[in-house]
Amino acid sequence: PFIVFDDADLDKAVDLAVKAKFATSGQDCLAANRIYVQRPLYEPFVQAFAKRVAAMKVGPGFEDGVEIGPLMHARAIAKVEAHVADAVEGGARLLAGGTSHPAGALFYRPTVLADVSDDALIMNEETFGPVAAVSAFDSEEEIVTRANATEYGLVAYLVTDDYRRISRMGRALEYGMVAVNRVKITGPAIPFGGVKQSGIGREGSRHGIEAFTDLKYICLDVA
């Protein structure tokens, strides 16, 4: 989940959302799959976000300025198309993209869906493509429940300037990693990993060495 509270700076939130969703054309285990925006900021966010996304350049990665490249294979295109069709059928607004791109069979236009329901496929399955699903929320308690309602638990993104909220949300979100007001969180010193169905253990940092060790217990009678 990528969660934006209404105290966030709009331009910064949009910029972070673009980076969190569309890196490697959305084909990234850290890609934001569900974008939630608190209601007072919701409509300005989706309009500004859709404008940014619609302007992204699609094409082969060897061309200058390209931001969205091809998907992995035909099955990835089929999944993206199914997620978009299901969301629109469920009442979502298509604000950008939503179709294939003339660059080739494996290219899909970067897409923004607003008002996506929680039971839509795209809110429950990892899309692994350039499609962003956005939904509004009202309270902190509500979004914690909705954000945690998944079998996945790798990373959550949080955009807010309220440090008390950052502390509360950091504890409440059931994810192995929480990125606050930024997207780049990986590196050799970072204990990379998730919870629930997003993995066991950690890569990197001193915690990463645990996977390469065996725990031995010795019970000694000294009498």
C-alpha positions as CSV (number, residue, x, y, z in Angstrom):
1,P,0.0,0.0,0.0
2,F,1.0,3.6,-0.7
3,I,-0.9,5.8,1.9
4,V,-1.2,9.6,1.6
5,F,-2.6,11.6,4.5
6,D,-4.2,15.0,3.9
7,D,-1.4,16.9,5.6
8,A,1.0,15.8,2.9
9,D,2.4,18.2,0.2
10,L,0.4,17.3,-3.0
11,D,3.3,17.7,-5.4
12,K,5.6,15.6,-3.3
13,A,3.0,12.9,-2.8
14,V,2.3,12.7,-6.6
15,D,6.0,12.5,-7.3
16,L,6.6,9.8,-4.8
17,A,3.6,7.8,-6.0
18,V,4.8,7.9,-9.6
19,K,8.2,6.6,-8.5
20,A,6.8,3.9,-6.2
21,K,4.3,2.6,-8.8
22,F,6.1,2.9,-12.1
23,A,9.7,1.9,-11.5
24,T,10.6,-0.8,-14.0
25,S,7.2,-0.4,-15.5
26,G,5.5,-1.6,-12.3
27,Q,7.3,-5.0,-12.5
28,D,8.9,-4.7,-9.1
29,C,8.3,-6.5,-5.9
30,L,8.5,-3.2,-4.1
31,A,6.0,-1.5,-6.5
32,A,3.0,0.2,-4.8
33,N,0.0,-1.9,-5.7
34,R,-2.8,0.0,-3.8
35,I,-2.7,3.7,-3.4
36,Y,-4.9,5.2,-0.7
37,V,-5.4,9.0,-0.3
38,Q,-7.2,10.7,2.6
39,R,-10.5,12.2,1.3
40,P,-9.7,16.0,1.6
41,L,-6.7,15.5,-0.7
42,Y,-8.1,12.7,-2.8
43,E,-9.6,14.5,-5.9
44,P,-6.7,16.9,-6.3
45,F,-4.3,14.0,-6.0
46,V,-5.9,11.7,-8.6
47,Q,-6.2,14.6,-11.1
48,A,-2.5,15.6,-10.7
49,F,-1.4,12.0,-10.6
50,A,-3.3,11.1,-13.8
51,K,-1.8,14.1,-15.6
52,R,1.7,13.1,-14.7
53,V,1.1,9.4,-15.6
54,A,-0.5,10.3,-19.0
55,A,2.6,12.3,-19.9
56,M,5.0,9.4,-19.3
57,K,7.0,8.3,-22.4
58,V,6.5,4.7,-23.5
59,G,9.0,2.8,-25.7
60,P,12.1,0.6,-25.8
61,G,14.5,1.4,-23.0
62,F,17.3,2.2,-25.4
63,E,15.5,5.4,-26.5
64,D,16.2,8.6,-24.6
65,G,13.6,9.8,-22.2
66,V,11.6,6.5,-22.0
67,E,10.0,5.9,-18.6
68,I,7.8,2.9,-19.4
69,G,9.2,-0.1,-21.2
70,P,7.7,-3.5,-22.2
71,L,6.2,-6.1,-19.9
72,M,7.8,-9.5,-19.5
73,H,5.5,-11.6,-21.7
74,A,2.0,-11.9,-23.1
75,R,0.7,-13.3,-19.9
76,A,1.7,-10.1,-18.1
77,I,-0.2,-8.1,-20.7
78,A,-3.3,-10.3,-20.2
79,K,-3.2,-9.9,-16.4
80,V,-2.9,-6.1,-16.7
81,E,-5.9,-6.0,-19.1
82,A,-7.9,-8.3,-16.8
83,H,-7.2,-6.1,-13.8
84,V,-8.2,-2.9,-15.6
85,A,-11.4,-4.4,-17.1
86,D,-12.4,-5.8,-13.7
87,A,-11.9,-2.5,-11.9
88,V,-13.8,-0.5,-14.5
89,E,-16.7,-3.0,-14.4
90,G,-16.8,-2.5,-10.7
91,G,-17.2,1.2,-11.0
92,A,-13.7,2.6,-11.1
93,R,-12.9,5.7,-13.1
94,L,-10.3,5.3,-15.9
95,L,-8.3,8.6,-15.8
96,A,-5.3,7.7,-17.9
97,G,-4.2,4.9,-20.2
98,G,-6.2,1.7,-20.1
99,T,-5.1,0.4,-23.5
100,S,-2.2,-1.2,-25.3
101,H,0.5,1.0,-26.8
102,P,1.5,1.0,-30.5
103,A,5.2,0.5,-29.5
104,G,4.6,-3.2,-29.6
105,A,2.6,-6.2,-28.3
106,L,4.3,-6.1,-24.9
107,F,3.7,-2.4,-24.3
108,Y,0.8,-1.0,-22.2
109,R,0.0,2.6,-21.6
110,P,0.6,3.7,-18.0
111,T,-2.8,3.7,-16.4
112,V,-4.6,5.4,-13.5
113,L,-7.8,4.0,-12.0
114,A,-9.7,6.0,-9.4
115,D,-12.5,5.0,-7.0
116,V,-11.3,1.4,-7.1
117,S,-13.3,-0.9,-4.7
118,D,-11.5,-3.1,-2.2
119,D,-12.9,-6.3,-3.7
120,A,-11.4,-5.5,-7.2
121,L,-8.8,-7.9,-8.5
122,I,-6.2,-5.2,-8.6
123,M,-6.6,-4.6,-4.9
124,N,-6.0,-8.2,-4.0
125,E,-3.5,-9.5,-6.6
126,E,0.0,-8.2,-7.4
127,T,-0.4,-6.5,-10.8
128,F,3.2,-6.4,-11.9
129,G,2.5,-3.8,-14.5
130,P,2.0,-0.1,-15.1
131,V,-1.5,0.3,-13.6
132,A,-2.1,2.3,-10.5
133,A,-5.3,1.8,-8.5
134,V,-6.4,4.7,-6.2
135,S,-9.0,4.7,-3.5
136,A,-10.1,7.3,-0.8
137,F,-10.1,6.8,2.9
138,D,-11.3,8.8,5.9
139,S,-9.6,7.8,9.1
140,E,-6.3,6.4,10.3
141,E,-8.0,3.5,11.9
142,E,-9.8,2.7,8.7
143,I,-6.7,2.7,6.5
144,V,-4.7,0.5,8.9
145,T,-7.4,-2.1,8.6
146,R,-7.7,-1.9,4.8
147,A,-3.9,-1.7,4.3
148,N,-3.3,-4.8,6.4
149,A,-6.1,-6.8,4.8
150,T,-3.8,-8.8,2.5
151,E,-1.7,-11.9,2.6
152,Y,1.3,-9.9,1.5
153,G,3.6,-7.9,3.8
154,L,6.8,-6.7,2.1
155,V,6.7,-2.9,2.1
156,A,4.2,-0.1,2.8
157,Y,4.7,3.5,1.8
158,L,3.5,6.4,4.0
159,V,3.3,10.1,3.1
160,T,2.6,12.5,6.0
161,D,4.3,15.2,8.0
162,D,2.7,14.2,11.4
163,Y,5.5,12.5,13.4
164,R,3.1,11.1,16.0
165,R,1.1,9.5,13.1
166,I,4.4,8.2,11.6
167,S,5.1,6.4,14.9
168,R,1.6,5.0,15.2
169,M,1.4,3.8,11.6
170,G,4.9,2.4,11.6
171,R,3.9,0.1,14.4
172,A,0.4,-0.7,13.1
173,L,1.3,-1.6,9.5
174,E,1.9,-5.3,9.1
175,Y,4.9,-5.0,6.7
176,G,8.5,-5.9,7.0
177,M,9.5,-2.5,5.8
178,V,7.8,0.9,5.9
179,A,9.1,3.8,3.7
180,V,8.1,7.2,5.1
181,N,8.1,10.2,2.7
182,R,10.5,8.5,0.4
183,V,10.7,5.6,-2.1
184,K,14.3,4.4,-2.0
185,I,14.8,2.2,1.0
186,T,17.1,-0.7,-0.1
187,G,20.9,-1.1,0.3
188,P,23.4,-3.5,1.8
189,A,22.9,-2.2,5.3
190,I,19.1,-2.7,5.2
191,P,17.4,-5.8,6.6
192,F,15.3,-6.4,3.4
193,G,12.4,-8.7,3.8
194,G,8.7,-9.1,4.5
195,V,6.1,-10.8,6.7
196,K,3.1,-13.1,6.1
197,Q,3.4,-14.5,2.6
198,S,6.1,-12.1,1.6
199,G,9.0,-14.1,2.9
200,I,10.8,-15.3,6.0
201,G,14.0,-13.8,7.3
202,R,16.0,-10.9,6.0
203,E,18.6,-10.1,3.4
204,G,21.3,-7.6,4.2
205,S,22.4,-6.1,7.5
206,R,23.7,-8.1,10.4
207,H,20.3,-9.9,10.4
208,G,21.0,-11.3,6.9
209,I,23.8,-13.6,8.2
210,E,21.3,-15.6,10.3
211,A,20.2,-17.5,7.1
212,F,23.8,-18.8,6.8
213,T,24.1,-20.0,10.4
214,D,22.8,-23.0,12.4
215,L,21.7,-22.7,15.9
216,K,23.2,-25.2,18.3
217,Y,22.0,-25.9,21.8
218,I,24.4,-27.6,24.3
219,C,23.1,-28.7,27.7
220,L,25.9,-29.4,30.2
221,D,25.7,-31.1,33.6
222,V,28.4,-29.6,35.7
223,A,27.6,-31.5,38.9
